[in-house]
Every structure is written in C-alpha cells, then in structure tokens.
Amino acid sequence: MPPRVSIVTRTKDRPLFLTRALRSIASQTFRDWEVVIVNDGGARSAVDEAISASGIDASHVTVIDNATPTGRWPAANAGVRAASGEYLVLHDDDDSWAPAFLATAVDYLDRNPDRLGVVSRIQIIWERRTGNVIERLSDERFLPDSLAPLLMDQLQFNRFVPIAFLYRRRAHDVVGPYDERVPVVGDWLFNTRILMQGPLEYLGPTPLAFWHQRPSSTGVDGNSVIEASSDHALHDALVRDEAFRSTLTRDGDGLALYLTYFVDKRAKQIEDVIRSEVGRLRDETTNPFFAGARRAWRRLRSLRPPRG
C-alpha cells in the first residue's frame, strides 16, 4: 500500500538545515508517510549526511539527484511526480513542524472530502546561523488577524507558505503543476489557483508550521523571500501584468480606464484635503510636531504617481 502522505523536500548543499527538517518529519505522531528529497544539483554526500544525522527511517526516504540545478518549481514538480501518497506537502529544507501537524491535517482532510487542502497557522522563527549552530533570535505569528485563507486576500500577496499546506494529490489534476515559468512566486500562483476552486480553512488557532527566516544570511544559507526579494517583486509584477493584459484582451479597456481615472481623481482629492490642513496648521503654529506632519505630507505626496 502506498503511504497516505508524501512529503517533498527540495535541497541543495544544506545538510545542517536538512537534518533539522528530517528530524521534524521523523517526530510526527502520524507515521504513514514517505519523504521524496530532490537534491537539486547539490552533493549527494550532504543529503546522506543529513539522513544519517537525523535518525529518520531511511526506508521511507527516496532521493532524486539532479545533475545540475533545475530551480525551485521544476524540482518541486519532480518530487510530486515521484510521490505516491494521497496527500502532498512541500517541506522546505529549512522549515519545520510541530509533532502534531500531519496528524491534525490528515484528520481534517479525512473529515472534509470536499476540501482540496488545509492550512496551518504559521509561526515565523527569526534565527541566525553561526558555524554549525542555529540560534533562535525571536518569533512572531504570521498574519495573526487573518480569519481564513481567503482568495481576496491571496490576490494581494501569498497568505500561506508550503510548509503550512497539506493538500490532495488530485489538486494537481484540477489546477496543474507548479508553474515552472517563474523562478519564484510559484507557490503564490499555485495557492491562488487552489483558492479559486473553493475555500480553505485553518486547522485551528495554534501554529503547527514554523517558517524559519534568517535576514542576515546570504548565499546557500539565505531565504529566497529575503535574499531574492527583487526577483519576487519583479515576477509578482510580471504575473499581474500578464493577467491584466489577458483581462483587457477579453473584456476591453473601458473598465480599466475608468478605474484608473477614478483612483487618480480620488487620490487628488485626498491630496488636496491634506495639503489644506497641513497649510492651516503651518500658519497657526511653529510647534515641532507640525514640522513632522509636513515631512509626513511630503513623503505621502512622493508616493503619488506622476501625471502625464
């Protein structure tokens, strides 16, 4: 019988982080899983070292070795193709779970056959690596005020990262594979397509998924969301531009032209009100507070797109 859960982990020359990730998997109270490690152009010795050091049952682990790096989403798709479980999850090699994550998520999906997946609340762990020591600096809740993983919020930015999302294998039959055309933001696109099929829920109020961040790390230790922030911004913009172009081609540019005019007009009205109030206050007092208000106004005005 195939395992119920397939865990896909992409890695490249990060044995210290991979060891922690595999220990996280081995600590799960739910035991019917397999791990597919996609070694994306890294040294196989680093993967073998991590498997040995983690104490995970190697009979539940499959390793795919790519001779050269293929990128995040081709590697993810390779792992998905090799997986055999009913449920899938991407466990990045530097993230981790609470021991109850899989048990809680599998139980939810078993009881809710209409849902394509389920999302855990996320705790961000800020950390720093020094040699072979990973130091935990602080932590914070990710999107603590979010009511649910909602499509209308997801269109703004990605509301849940792979470590928090267990989903049904058949989701790929519905929305396709991870988009290999983009080097980053592939999880945002995939999650958005999932939410377009129907709603998702959180498992509960307690975070069971831990998203580890190292803002001072670069190179092999870096987080893509931090180190490749410019790539994220670029491809986020390109994806939106492609979707906008498709909408205009299908529906014409009338509504877009009106909304652009309306938003610009409304911004001008707000700008005029603020200018009037700042001017009045400037005339009434020389209090340093109002000097700060004028500086804030200048900053606000600089955010407004140029005319013409």
ROSE-800952 format. One record per residue (C-alpha): residue number from 1; residue in three letters; x, y, z. Coordinates in steps of 0.5 Angstrom, whole numbers. Layout:
atom i->NUM, aa->ala, c1->X, c2->Y, c3->Z
...
END
This chain:
atom i->1, aa->met, c1->0, c2->0, c3->0
atom i->2, aa->pro, c1->3, c2->7, c3->-2
atom i->3, aa->pro, c1->4, c2->12, c3->4
atom i->4, aa->arg, c1->-2, c2->17, c3->6
atom i->5, aa->val, c1->2, c2->23, c3->6
atom i->6, aa->ser, c1->8, c2->24, c3->1
atom i->7, aa->ile, c1->13, c2->30, c3->4
atom i->8, aa->val, c1->17, c2->33, c3->-2
atom i->9, aa->thr, c1->23, c2->37, c3->0
atom i->10, aa->arg, c1->28, c2->41, c3->-4
atom i->11, aa->thr, c1->35, c2->42, c3->-2
atom i->12, aa->lys, c1->42, c2->44, c3->-5
atom i->13, aa->asp, c1->48, c2->43, c3->0
atom i->14, aa->arg, c1->45, c2->45, c3->6
atom i->15, aa->pro, c1->46, c2->39, c3->11
atom i->16, aa->leu, c1->45, c2->43, c3->17
atom i->17, aa->phe, c1->38, c2->45, c3->15
atom i->18, aa->leu, c1->36, c2->39, c3->12
atom i->19, aa->thr, c1->38, c2->35, c3->18
atom i->20, aa->arg, c1->33, c2->39, c3->22
atom i->21, aa->ala, c1->28, c2->39, c3->17
atom i->22, aa->leu, c1->28, c2->31, c3->17
atom i->23, aa->arg, c1->28, c2->31, c3->25
atom i->24, aa->ser, c1->22, c2->35, c3->24
atom i->25, aa->ile, c1->19, c2->30, c3->20
atom i->26, aa->ala, c1->21, c2->24, c3->24
atom i->27, aa->ser, c1->18, c2->27, c3->30
atom i->28, aa->gln, c1->11, c2->27, c3->27
atom i->29, aa->thr, c1->6, c2->23, c3->31
atom i->30, aa->phe, c1->3, c2->21, c3->25
atom i->31, aa->arg, c1->7, c2->16, c3->22
atom i->32, aa->asp, c1->4, c2->14, c3->15
atom i->33, aa->trp, c1->9, c2->18, c3->10
atom i->34, aa->glu, c1->14, c2->18, c3->5
atom i->35, aa->val, c1->20, c2->23, c3->4
atom i->36, aa->val, c1->22, c2->25, c3->-3
atom i->37, aa->ile, c1->28, c2->29, c3->-3
atom i->38, aa->val, c1->30, c2->33, c3->-9
atom i->39, aa->asn, c1->37, c2->34, c3->-9
atom i->40, aa->asp, c1->38, c2->40, c3->-14
atom i->41, aa->gly, c1->45, c2->40, c3->-16
atom i->42, aa->gly, c1->48, c2->39, c3->-10
atom i->43, aa->ala, c1->53, c2->34, c3->-7
atom i->44, aa->arg, c1->50, c2->27, c3->-5
atom i->45, aa->ser, c1->54, c2->27, c3->1
atom i->46, aa->ala, c1->51, c2->33, c3->4
atom i->47, aa->val, c1->44, c2->29, c3->3
atom i->48, aa->asp, c1->47, c2->22, c3->6
atom i->49, aa->glu, c1->50, c2->26, c3->12
atom i->50, aa->ala, c1->43, c2->29, c3->14
atom i->51, aa->ile, c1->39, c2->23, c3->13
atom i->52, aa->ser, c1->44, c2->19, c3->18
atom i->53, aa->ala, c1->45, c2->25, c3->23
atom i->54, aa->ser, c1->37, c2->26, c3->23
atom i->55, aa->gly, c1->36, c2->19, c3->25
atom i->56, aa->ile, c1->30, c2->18, c3->20
atom i->57, aa->asp, c1->28, c2->11, c3->18
atom i->58, aa->ala, c1->32, c2->11, c3->11
atom i->59, aa->ser, c1->27, c2->6, c3->8
atom i->60, aa->his, c1->22, c2->12, c3->8
atom i->61, aa->val, c1->26, c2->16, c3->4
atom i->62, aa->thr, c1->27, c2->17, c3->-3
atom i->63, aa->val, c1->33, c2->21, c3->-6
atom i->64, aa->ile, c1->32, c2->24, c3->-13
atom i->65, aa->asp, c1->39, c2->27, c3->-15
atom i->66, aa->asn, c1->39, c2->32, c3->-21
atom i->67, aa->ala, c1->46, c2->33, c3->-24
atom i->68, aa->thr, c1->45, c2->41, c3->-25
atom i->69, aa->pro, c1->40, c2->45, c3->-21
atom i->70, aa->thr, c1->33, c2->46, c3->-24
atom i->71, aa->gly, c1->30, c2->51, c3->-20
atom i->72, aa->arg, c1->25, c2->51, c3->-14
atom i->73, aa->trp, c1->19, c2->49, c3->-18
atom i->74, aa->pro, c1->22, c2->44, c3->-23
atom i->75, aa->ala, c1->25, c2->41, c3->-17
atom i->76, aa->ala, c1->18, c2->41, c3->-14
atom i->77, aa->asn, c1->15, c2->38, c3->-20
atom i->78, aa->ala, c1->20, c2->32, c3->-20
atom i->79, aa->gly, c1->18, c2->31, c3->-13
atom i->80, aa->val, c1->11, c2->31, c3->-14
atom i->81, aa->arg, c1->12, c2->26, c3->-20
atom i->82, aa->ala, c1->16, c2->21, c3->-16
atom i->83, aa->ala, c1->11, c2->22, c3->-10
atom i->84, aa->ser, c1->5, c2->16, c3->-9
atom i->85, aa->gly, c1->1, c2->19, c3->-3
atom i->86, aa->glu, c1->-6, c2->21, c3->-3
atom i->87, aa->tyr, c1->-4, c2->28, c3->1
atom i->88, aa->leu, c1->2, c2->32, c3->-1
atom i->89, aa->val, c1->6, c2->37, c3->2
atom i->90, aa->leu, c1->12, c2->41, c3->1
atom i->91, aa->his, c1->17, c2->41, c3->7
atom i->92, aa->asp, c1->23, c2->46, c3->5
atom i->93, aa->asp, c1->29, c2->44, c3->8
atom i->94, aa->asp, c1->30, c2->50, c3->13
atom i->95, aa->asp, c1->23, c2->50, c3->16
atom i->96, aa->ser, c1->20, c2->45, c3->21
atom i->97, aa->trp, c1->13, c2->43, c3->24
atom i->98, aa->ala, c1->10, c2->41, c3->31
atom i->99, aa->pro, c1->10, c2->34, c3->32
atom i->100, aa->ala, c1->2, c2->34, c3->31
atom i->101, aa->phe, c1->2, c2->38, c3->24
atom i->102, aa->leu, c1->1, c2->32, c3->20
atom i->103, aa->ala, c1->-4, c2->28, c3->25
atom i->104, aa->thr, c1->-8, c2->34, c3->25
atom i->105, aa->ala, c1->-8, c2->36, c3->18
atom i->106, aa->val, c1->-10, c2->29, c3->16
atom i->107, aa->asp, c1->-15, c2->28, c3->20
atom i->108, aa->tyr, c1->-18, c2->35, c3->18
atom i->109, aa->leu, c1->-18, c2->32, c3->10
atom i->110, aa->asp, c1->-21, c2->26, c3->12
atom i->111, aa->arg, c1->-27, c2->29, c3->15
atom i->112, aa->asn, c1->-27, c2->34, c3->10
atom i->113, aa->pro, c1->-27, c2->31, c3->3
atom i->114, aa->asp, c1->-30, c2->37, c3->-1
atom i->115, aa->arg, c1->-23, c2->41, c3->1
atom i->116, aa->leu, c1->-17, c2->41, c3->-3
atom i->117, aa->gly, c1->-13, c2->42, c3->3
atom i->118, aa->val, c1->-12, c2->45, c3->9
atom i->119, aa->val, c1->-7, c2->51, c3->12
atom i->120, aa->ser, c1->-4, c2->51, c3->19
atom i->121, aa->arg, c1->-3, c2->58, c3->22
atom i->122, aa->ile, c1->4, c2->60, c3->22
atom i->123, aa->gln, c1->10, c2->62, c3->27
atom i->124, aa->ile, c1->16, c2->66, c3->24
atom i->125, aa->ile, c1->22, c2->64, c3->27
atom i->126, aa->trp, c1->28, c2->69, c3->26
atom i->127, aa->glu, c1->34, c2->66, c3->27
atom i->128, aa->arg, c1->42, c2->66, c3->26
atom i->129, aa->arg, c1->47, c2->61, c3->24
atom i->130, aa->thr, c1->54, c2->61, c3->26
atom i->131, aa->gly, c1->58, c2->55, c3->24
atom i->132, aa->asn, c1->54, c2->49, c3->26
atom i->133, aa->val, c1->50, c2->53, c3->31
atom i->134, aa->ile, c1->43, c2->56, c3->29
atom i->135, aa->glu, c1->41, c2->61, c3->34
atom i->136, aa->arg, c1->34, c2->62, c3->35
atom i->137, aa->leu, c1->33, c2->70, c3->36
atom i->138, aa->ser, c1->26, c2->71, c3->36
atom i->139, aa->asp, c1->19, c2->69, c3->34
atom i->140, aa->glu, c1->12, c2->72, c3->31
atom i->141, aa->arg, c1->6, c2->70, c3->29
atom i->142, aa->phe, c1->5, c2->71, c3->21
atom i->143, aa->leu, c1->-2, c2->74, c3->20
atom i->144, aa->pro, c1->-5, c2->74, c3->27
atom i->145, aa->asp, c1->-11, c2->77, c3->25
atom i->146, aa->ser, c1->-13, c2->73, c3->19
atom i->147, aa->leu, c1->-20, c2->70, c3->19
atom i->148, aa->ala, c1->-18, c2->65, c3->14
atom i->149, aa->pro, c1->-14, c2->64, c3->8
atom i->150, aa->leu, c1->-18, c2->68, c3->3
atom i->151, aa->leu, c1->-18, c2->69, c3->-4
atom i->152, aa->met, c1->-19, c2->76, c3->-4
atom i->153, aa->asp, c1->-13, c2->77, c3->1
atom i->154, aa->gln, c1->-9, c2->72, c3->-3
atom i->155, aa->leu, c1->-9, c2->77, c3->-9
atom i->156, aa->gln, c1->-5, c2->82, c3->-5
atom i->157, aa->phe, c1->1, c2->77, c3->-3
atom i->158, aa->asn, c1->2, c2->70, c3->-1
atom i->159, aa->arg, c1->-2, c2->68, c3->5
atom i->160, aa->phe, c1->1, c2->61, c3->7
atom i->161, aa->val, c1->8, c2->58, c3->5
atom i->162, aa->pro, c1->9, c2->51, c3->3
atom i->163, aa->ile, c1->11, c2->48, c3->10
atom i->164, aa->ala, c1->4, c2->50, c3->12
atom i->165, aa->phe, c1->-1, c2->47, c3->7
atom i->166, aa->leu, c1->-3, c2->40, c3->6
atom i->167, aa->tyr, c1->-7, c2->38, c3->0
atom i->168, aa->arg, c1->-10, c2->33, c3->-4
atom i->169, aa->arg, c1->-6, c2->30, c3->-10
atom i->170, aa->arg, c1->-12, c2->31, c3->-14
atom i->171, aa->ala, c1->-11, c2->38, c3->-13
atom i->172, aa->his, c1->-5, c2->38, c3->-19
atom i->173, aa->asp, c1->-11, c2->35, c3->-24
atom i->174, aa->val, c1->-15, c2->41, c3->-22
atom i->175, aa->val, c1->-10, c2->47, c3->-23
atom i->176, aa->gly, c1->-4, c2->43, c3->-26
atom i->177, aa->pro, c1->3, c2->43, c3->-23
atom i->178, aa->tyr, c1->7, c2->49, c3->-20
atom i->179, aa->asp, c1->9, c2->54, c3->-25
atom i->180, aa->glu, c1->16, c2->53, c3->-28
atom i->181, aa->arg, c1->16, c2->59, c3->-32
atom i->182, aa->val, c1->17, c2->63, c3->-26
atom i->183, aa->pro, c1->24, c2->62, c3->-21
atom i->184, aa->val, c1->20, c2->65, c3->-15
atom i->185, aa->val, c1->13, c2->66, c3->-13
atom i->186, aa->gly, c1->11, c2->59, c3->-16
atom i->187, aa->asp, c1->7, c2->58, c3->-9
atom i->188, aa->trp, c1->3, c2->64, c3->-9
atom i->189, aa->leu, c1->1, c2->62, c3->-16
atom i->190, aa->phe, c1->-1, c2->55, c3->-14
atom i->191, aa->asn, c1->-4, c2->57, c3->-8
atom i->192, aa->thr, c1->-8, c2->62, c3->-12
atom i->193, aa->arg, c1->-11, c2->57, c3->-16
atom i->194, aa->ile, c1->-13, c2->53, c3->-11
atom i->195, aa->leu, c1->-17, c2->58, c3->-7
atom i->196, aa->met, c1->-20, c2->60, c3->-14
atom i->197, aa->gln, c1->-23, c2->53, c3->-14
atom i->198, aa->gly, c1->-26, c2->54, c3->-7
atom i->199, aa->pro, c1->-25, c2->56, c3->0
atom i->200, aa->leu, c1->-20, c2->53, c3->5
atom i->201, aa->glu, c1->-19, c2->54, c3->13
atom i->202, aa->tyr, c1->-14, c2->54, c3->18
atom i->203, aa->leu, c1->-13, c2->48, c3->23
atom i->204, aa->gly, c1->-14, c2->52, c3->29
atom i->205, aa->pro, c1->-11, c2->58, c3->33
atom i->206, aa->thr, c1->-5, c2->54, c3->35
atom i->207, aa->pro, c1->1, c2->55, c3->29
atom i->208, aa->leu, c1->4, c2->48, c3->28
atom i->209, aa->ala, c1->8, c2->50, c3->22
atom i->210, aa->phe, c1->15, c2->54, c3->23
atom i->211, aa->trp, c1->17, c2->59, c3->18
atom i->212, aa->his, c1->25, c2->60, c3->19
atom i->213, aa->gln, c1->28, c2->66, c3->17
atom i->214, aa->arg, c1->35, c2->69, c3->17
atom i->215, aa->pro, c1->35, c2->76, c3->15
atom i->216, aa->ser, c1->43, c2->77, c3->16
atom i->217, aa->ser, c1->44, c2->70, c3->12
atom i->218, aa->thr, c1->46, c2->70, c3->4
atom i->219, aa->gly, c1->49, c2->65, c3->-1
atom i->220, aa->val, c1->47, c2->58, c3->1
atom i->221, aa->asp, c1->44, c2->60, c3->8
atom i->222, aa->gly, c1->39, c2->65, c3->5
atom i->223, aa->asn, c1->32, c2->65, c3->5
atom i->224, aa->ser, c1->29, c2->67, c3->-2
atom i->225, aa->val, c1->24, c2->71, c3->0
atom i->226, aa->ile, c1->29, c2->76, c3->3
atom i->227, aa->glu, c1->35, c2->75, c3->-1
atom i->228, aa->ala, c1->32, c2->74, c3->-7
atom i->229, aa->ser, c1->27, c2->80, c3->-6
atom i->230, aa->ser, c1->28, c2->84, c3->-12
atom i->231, aa->asp, c1->26, c2->77, c3->-16
atom i->232, aa->his, c1->20, c2->76, c3->-12
atom i->233, aa->ala, c1->18, c2->84, c3->-14
atom i->234, aa->leu, c1->20, c2->83, c3->-21
atom i->235, aa->his, c1->16, c2->77, c3->-22
atom i->236, aa->asp, c1->10, c2->79, c3->-18
atom i->237, aa->ala, c1->9, c2->85, c3->-22
atom i->238, aa->leu, c1->10, c2->81, c3->-29
atom i->239, aa->val, c1->5, c2->76, c3->-27
atom i->240, aa->arg, c1->0, c2->81, c3->-25
atom i->241, aa->asp, c1->2, c2->85, c3->-32
atom i->242, aa->glu, c1->0, c2->78, c3->-36
atom i->243, aa->ala, c1->-6, c2->77, c3->-32
atom i->244, aa->phe, c1->-8, c2->85, c3->-33
atom i->245, aa->arg, c1->-7, c2->84, c3->-41
atom i->246, aa->ser, c1->-11, c2->78, c3->-41
atom i->247, aa->thr, c1->-17, c2->81, c3->-38
atom i->248, aa->leu, c1->-16, c2->87, c3->-43
atom i->249, aa->thr, c1->-16, c2->83, c3->-49
atom i->250, aa->arg, c1->-22, c2->79, c3->-47
atom i->251, aa->asp, c1->-26, c2->85, c3->-44
atom i->252, aa->gly, c1->-23, c2->91, c3->-47
atom i->253, aa->asp, c1->-20, c2->97, c3->-43
atom i->254, aa->gly, c1->-26, c2->101, c3->-41
atom i->255, aa->leu, c1->-27, c2->99, c3->-34
atom i->256, aa->ala, c1->-19, c2->99, c3->-33
atom i->257, aa->leu, c1->-19, c2->106, c3->-36
atom i->258, aa->tyr, c1->-25, c2->109, c3->-31
atom i->259, aa->leu, c1->-22, c2->106, c3->-25
atom i->260, aa->thr, c1->-15, c2->109, c3->-27
atom i->261, aa->tyr, c1->-19, c2->115, c3->-27
atom i->262, aa->phe, c1->-23, c2->114, c3->-21
atom i->263, aa->val, c1->-17, c2->112, c3->-17
atom i->264, aa->asp, c1->-13, c2->118, c3->-19
atom i->265, aa->lys, c1->-18, c2->123, c3->-18
atom i->266, aa->arg, c1->-20, c2->120, c3->-11
atom i->267, aa->ala, c1->-12, c2->121, c3->-9
atom i->268, aa->lys, c1->-12, c2->128, c3->-12
atom i->269, aa->gln, c1->-18, c2->130, c3->-7
atom i->270, aa->ile, c1->-15, c2->127, c3->-1
atom i->271, aa->glu, c1->-8, c2->130, c3->-3
atom i->272, aa->asp, c1->-12, c2->137, c3->-3
atom i->273, aa->val, c1->-15, c2->136, c3->4
atom i->274, aa->ile, c1->-8, c2->134, c3->7
atom i->275, aa->arg, c1->-5, c2->140, c3->3
atom i->276, aa->ser, c1->-10, c2->145, c3->6
atom i->277, aa->glu, c1->-10, c2->142, c3->13
atom i->278, aa->val, c1->-2, c2->142, c3->13
atom i->279, aa->gly, c1->-2, c2->149, c3->11
atom i->280, aa->arg, c1->-7, c2->151, c3->16
atom i->281, aa->leu, c1->-3, c2->148, c3->22
atom i->282, aa->arg, c1->3, c2->151, c3->19
atom i->283, aa->asp, c1->0, c2->158, c3->19
atom i->284, aa->glu, c1->-2, c2->157, c3->26
atom i->285, aa->thr, c1->4, c2->154, c3->30
atom i->286, aa->thr, c1->11, c2->153, c3->29
atom i->287, aa->asn, c1->11, c2->147, c3->34
atom i->288, aa->pro, c1->16, c2->142, c3->32
atom i->289, aa->phe, c1->10, c2->137, c3->32
atom i->290, aa->phe, c1->8, c2->140, c3->26
atom i->291, aa->ala, c1->14, c2->140, c3->22
atom i->292, aa->gly, c1->14, c2->133, c3->23
atom i->293, aa->ala, c1->7, c2->133, c3->20
atom i->294, aa->arg, c1->10, c2->137, c3->14
atom i->295, aa->arg, c1->15, c2->132, c3->13
atom i->296, aa->ala, c1->10, c2->126, c3->13
atom i->297, aa->trp, c1->6, c2->130, c3->8
atom i->298, aa->arg, c1->12, c2->131, c3->3
atom i->299, aa->arg, c1->13, c2->123, c3->4
atom i->300, aa->leu, c1->6, c2->122, c3->2
atom i->301, aa->arg, c1->6, c2->126, c3->-4
atom i->302, aa->ser, c1->12, c2->123, c3->-6
atom i->303, aa->leu, c1->8, c2->116, c3->-7
atom i->304, aa->arg, c1->3, c2->119, c3->-12
atom i->305, aa->pro, c1->5, c2->117, c3->-19
atom i->306, aa->pro, c1->7, c2->123, c3->-23
atom i->307, aa->arg, c1->2, c2->126, c3->-28
atom i->308, aa->gly, c1->3, c2->126, c3->-36
END
